[in-house]
Amino acid sequence: MPVLLMGIGALGQRRAESGWELGEELKKMALSGIAAQVYSVRELAQADFAGTMKAVKECGYQGVELAGLYGLKPEEIRDCLKEQGLTAVSAHVPLEEFLRDMEGTADAYRTIGCSYIGIPWMGTERHYGGEGFEEACSLLEKISACCRERGMTLLYHNHSFEFEKTQRGTCLLDELYGALDADVLQTELDVCWVEAAGASAVEYLRRYANRCPVVHMKDFRRENGEVRLVALGQGQVDVSAVAQTAALCGASWLVVEQDDHPYGTPMENMRESIGRLREVL
């Protein structure tokens, strides 16, 4: 069942007052659900995938985003998720896996039932200004076509370095999305890394409205100049504004990710994060 948003009218009023007009179609959008990025609990998943998926479901998550297969066959992962009532929303798949076997890799995640494939990162040499940028764009076009043939949509997941300025004053992330059509590459904005780079997650969601089907929800705070990841609501990301803006801008899934856990255990933090999201949606 879709996660219906509360307070959308008030949010829309605030956006209108600030000069950002929302189309009627965006006001009617509803999220499909909230998913957990399995990388957040990777050590638990590696030791006991089925038990970890059961715990994720008990936290209240409706789906997962994979980051590897944890030594299992695609059919085993598919069946495990089905048994727990979890949707296989997406998977992070490095470019190198597609370079080794593009069709086989795509087939594996189609077997699992993923709707989205996210490229988790690309080195700076493959971004605008790097010697491999044109080759990377060509490769992404091929991967996207391969995914589309199987009913999957290709995404790119950002970190903070993609907000470095180019010689012409743009940033690497915008250059990437500008070089490829939206039907080739959609966004998977990671709101933590957008904010850590000094940009606004809300503004970036607006910029890529209707091109942001999956959004990474992640929080952080700075300690001695270092980014420390924390459960949602415990850091400096405005979780309410970001989550509601994501939904209004066409997001289907919010994916909770916490790469490491300097405070609390992985499952405690994942439970805390979904609790915070449910408070604001």
C-alpha positions as CSV (number, residue, x, y, z in Angstrom):
1,M,0.0,0.0,0.0
2,P,1.3,3.5,-0.8
3,V,2.5,5.6,2.1
4,L,0.1,8.6,2.0
5,L,1.6,11.9,3.0
6,M,0.2,14.0,5.8
7,G,0.4,17.8,5.6
8,I,1.1,17.9,1.8
9,G,-1.3,20.8,1.4
10,A,0.6,22.9,4.0
11,L,3.9,21.9,2.4
12,G,2.6,22.9,-1.0
13,Q,1.4,26.2,0.3
14,R,4.9,26.9,1.8
15,R,6.5,26.0,-1.5
16,A,4.1,28.2,-3.5
17,E,4.9,31.1,-1.1
18,S,8.6,30.6,-1.7
19,G,8.1,30.9,-5.4
20,W,8.2,27.2,-6.3
21,E,4.9,26.1,-8.0
22,L,4.0,22.5,-7.7
23,G,2.0,20.9,-10.5
24,E,-1.3,19.2,-9.5
25,E,0.1,15.9,-10.5
26,L,2.9,16.2,-8.0
27,K,0.5,17.1,-5.2
28,K,-1.2,13.8,-5.8
29,M,1.9,11.7,-5.6
30,A,2.3,9.0,-2.9
31,L,5.3,6.9,-2.0
32,S,5.3,3.2,-2.6
33,G,7.2,2.7,0.6
34,I,10.3,2.9,2.7
35,A,13.2,0.5,2.0
36,A,16.4,-0.4,3.7
37,Q,19.8,-0.4,2.0
38,V,21.2,-3.8,2.9
39,Y,24.7,-2.3,3.0
40,S,23.6,-0.7,6.3
41,V,23.5,-4.1,7.9
42,R,26.0,-5.9,5.6
43,E,27.8,-7.9,8.2
44,L,24.6,-9.2,9.6
45,A,23.4,-10.1,6.1
46,Q,26.6,-11.8,5.3
47,A,26.3,-14.0,8.4
48,D,22.6,-14.7,8.1
49,F,20.8,-13.2,5.2
50,A,17.4,-14.7,5.9
51,G,17.4,-13.8,9.6
52,T,18.5,-10.2,8.8
53,M,15.7,-9.8,6.2
54,K,13.3,-11.0,8.9
55,A,14.6,-8.3,11.3
56,V,14.5,-5.6,8.6
57,K,10.8,-6.5,8.0
58,E,10.1,-6.4,11.8
59,C,11.5,-2.9,11.9
60,G,8.7,-1.9,9.5
61,Y,10.5,-1.7,6.2
62,Q,8.5,-2.6,3.1
63,G,11.5,-3.2,0.7
64,V,15.2,-3.4,0.4
65,E,17.9,-2.2,-1.9
66,L,20.7,-4.8,-2.3
67,A,24.4,-4.2,-2.3
68,G,25.7,-7.6,-3.5
69,L,24.3,-11.1,-3.3
70,Y,25.9,-12.3,-0.1
71,G,27.0,-15.6,-1.5
72,L,23.5,-16.5,-2.6
73,K,21.9,-17.2,-5.9
74,P,19.5,-14.7,-7.3
75,E,16.6,-17.2,-6.9
76,E,17.5,-17.7,-3.3
77,I,17.4,-14.0,-2.6
78,R,14.1,-13.6,-4.5
79,D,12.5,-16.4,-2.5
80,C,13.8,-15.1,0.8
81,L,12.5,-11.6,0.2
82,K,9.1,-13.0,-1.0
83,E,8.9,-15.1,2.2
84,Q,9.4,-12.0,4.3
85,G,7.0,-9.8,2.3
86,L,9.8,-7.4,1.2
87,T,9.9,-5.8,-2.2
88,A,13.2,-6.0,-4.1
89,V,13.2,-2.3,-4.9
90,S,16.7,-1.8,-6.3
91,A,20.3,-2.9,-6.2
92,H,23.7,-1.1,-6.2
93,V,25.8,-2.7,-8.9
94,P,29.3,-1.4,-9.7
95,L,30.2,-0.6,-13.4
96,E,32.8,-3.4,-13.3
97,E,30.2,-6.1,-12.9
98,F,28.5,-4.9,-16.1
99,L,31.8,-4.7,-17.9
100,R,32.4,-8.3,-17.0
101,D,29.0,-9.6,-18.0
102,M,26.4,-7.0,-18.9
103,E,23.5,-9.3,-19.8
104,G,24.2,-11.9,-17.1
105,T,24.4,-9.2,-14.4
106,A,21.1,-7.6,-15.6
107,D,19.5,-11.0,-15.7
108,A,20.4,-11.8,-12.1
109,Y,18.8,-8.7,-10.7
110,R,15.7,-9.1,-13.0
111,T,15.4,-12.6,-11.5
112,I,15.4,-11.1,-8.0
113,G,12.7,-8.7,-9.1
114,C,14.5,-5.4,-8.9
115,S,12.8,-2.4,-10.6
116,Y,15.9,-0.1,-10.4
117,I,19.6,-0.6,-10.8
118,G,21.9,2.0,-9.1
119,I,25.5,2.7,-10.2
120,P,26.9,3.4,-6.7
121,W,29.7,5.6,-7.8
122,M,32.2,6.4,-10.6
123,G,35.7,7.7,-10.1
124,T,36.5,11.3,-11.1
125,E,38.2,10.1,-14.3
126,R,34.8,8.9,-15.6
127,H,33.1,12.3,-14.7
128,Y,33.1,15.5,-16.7
129,G,36.6,16.7,-17.4
130,G,38.1,13.3,-17.0
131,E,39.6,11.3,-19.9
132,G,37.0,8.6,-19.5
133,F,33.8,10.8,-19.4
134,E,32.6,10.1,-22.9
135,E,33.4,6.4,-22.6
136,A,31.5,6.3,-19.3
137,C,28.4,8.0,-20.8
138,S,28.5,5.5,-23.7
139,L,28.7,2.7,-21.3
140,L,25.8,4.0,-19.2
141,E,23.7,4.2,-22.3
142,K,24.4,0.6,-23.1
143,I,23.7,-0.5,-19.5
144,S,20.5,1.5,-19.4
145,A,19.3,-0.1,-22.6
146,C,20.1,-3.6,-21.3
147,C,18.2,-2.8,-18.1
148,R,15.2,-1.3,-19.9
149,E,14.9,-4.5,-22.0
150,R,14.3,-6.2,-18.7
151,G,11.9,-3.7,-17.2
152,M,14.5,-2.0,-15.0
153,T,15.5,1.7,-14.7
154,L,19.1,2.8,-14.3
155,L,20.1,5.3,-11.6
156,Y,23.3,7.0,-10.5
157,H,24.0,7.4,-6.7
158,N,26.0,10.4,-5.7
159,H,28.6,11.1,-3.0
160,S,29.9,14.5,-2.1
161,F,32.8,14.7,-4.5
162,E,30.4,15.1,-7.5
163,F,29.6,18.6,-6.2
164,E,33.2,19.8,-7.0
165,K,33.1,22.7,-9.4
166,T,34.3,22.3,-13.0
167,Q,36.2,25.0,-14.9
168,R,33.0,26.4,-16.1
169,G,31.4,26.7,-12.7
170,T,29.1,23.7,-12.9
171,C,29.4,20.6,-10.7
172,L,30.2,17.0,-11.8
173,L,26.8,15.6,-10.9
174,D,24.9,18.2,-13.0
175,E,27.2,17.6,-15.9
176,L,26.5,13.8,-15.8
177,Y,22.8,14.3,-15.7
178,G,23.0,16.9,-18.4
179,A,24.9,14.6,-20.7
180,L,22.3,11.8,-20.6
181,D,18.6,12.0,-21.2
182,A,16.3,11.2,-18.3
183,D,15.1,8.1,-20.0
184,V,18.7,6.8,-20.0
185,L,19.7,7.8,-16.5
186,Q,17.6,8.8,-13.5
187,T,18.9,10.2,-10.2
188,E,19.3,8.5,-6.9
189,L,20.1,11.5,-4.7
190,D,21.8,10.7,-1.5
191,V,20.6,13.6,0.7
192,C,23.4,13.3,3.3
193,W,26.2,13.7,0.7
194,V,24.3,16.5,-1.0
195,E,24.2,18.4,2.3
196,A,27.7,17.4,3.3
197,A,29.0,19.0,0.1
198,G,27.3,22.3,1.1
199,A,24.4,22.0,-1.3
200,S,20.7,21.8,-0.5
201,A,19.0,18.4,-0.7
202,V,15.6,20.1,-1.0
203,E,16.8,22.3,-3.9
204,Y,18.3,19.3,-5.7
205,L,15.2,17.3,-5.4
206,R,13.3,20.2,-6.9
207,R,15.9,20.5,-9.7
208,Y,15.4,16.9,-10.6
209,A,11.6,16.6,-10.0
210,N,10.2,13.6,-11.8
211,R,13.7,12.2,-12.3
212,C,14.2,11.0,-8.7
213,P,12.3,7.7,-8.3
214,V,14.6,6.5,-5.5
215,V,16.0,8.8,-2.8
216,H,18.6,7.8,-0.2
217,M,17.7,9.1,3.3
218,K,20.8,9.5,5.4
219,D,21.7,11.8,8.2
220,F,25.0,13.1,9.6
221,R,26.7,15.6,11.9
222,R,30.1,17.1,11.8
223,E,32.6,16.3,14.6
224,N,36.0,17.9,14.4
225,G,35.4,18.5,10.8
226,E,34.6,14.9,10.0
227,V,31.3,13.6,8.7
228,R,29.7,11.2,11.3
229,L,26.7,9.2,10.1
230,V,23.8,8.9,12.5
231,A,20.2,7.7,12.5
232,L,17.7,9.9,10.8
233,G,16.7,12.8,13.0
234,Q,19.9,12.8,15.0
235,G,21.9,15.0,12.7
236,Q,21.7,18.1,10.7
237,V,19.5,16.9,7.7
238,D,16.0,18.3,7.8
239,V,14.4,14.9,7.5
240,S,10.8,16.2,7.4
241,A,11.5,18.7,4.6
242,V,13.6,16.4,2.6
243,A,11.2,13.4,2.8
244,Q,8.1,15.4,2.0
245,T,9.8,17.2,-0.9
246,A,11.1,13.9,-2.3
247,A,7.5,12.6,-2.4
248,L,6.2,15.7,-3.9
249,C,8.9,15.6,-6.6
250,G,7.9,12.1,-7.7
251,A,9.9,9.7,-5.5
252,S,8.5,6.2,-5.3
253,W,10.8,4.9,-2.7
254,L,12.8,6.3,0.2
255,V,15.8,4.1,1.0
256,V,17.4,4.4,4.4
257,E,21.1,4.0,4.3
258,Q,23.7,4.3,7.0
259,D,27.2,3.3,5.8
260,D,28.6,2.9,9.3
261,H,27.4,3.1,12.8
262,P,29.7,5.1,15.2
263,Y,26.8,5.3,17.6
264,G,24.5,2.4,18.3
265,T,24.1,-0.9,16.5
266,P,23.2,-1.3,12.8
267,M,19.7,-2.6,13.5
268,E,19.0,-0.1,16.3
269,N,19.8,2.7,14.0
270,M,17.7,1.3,11.1
271,R,14.8,1.0,13.5
272,E,15.3,4.5,14.8
273,S,15.5,5.9,11.2
274,I,12.3,4.3,10.0
275,G,10.6,5.5,13.1
276,R,11.6,9.1,12.4
277,L,10.5,8.8,8.7
278,R,7.1,7.6,9.8
279,E,6.7,10.5,12.1
280,V,7.1,13.0,9.3
281,L,5.2,11.2,6.5
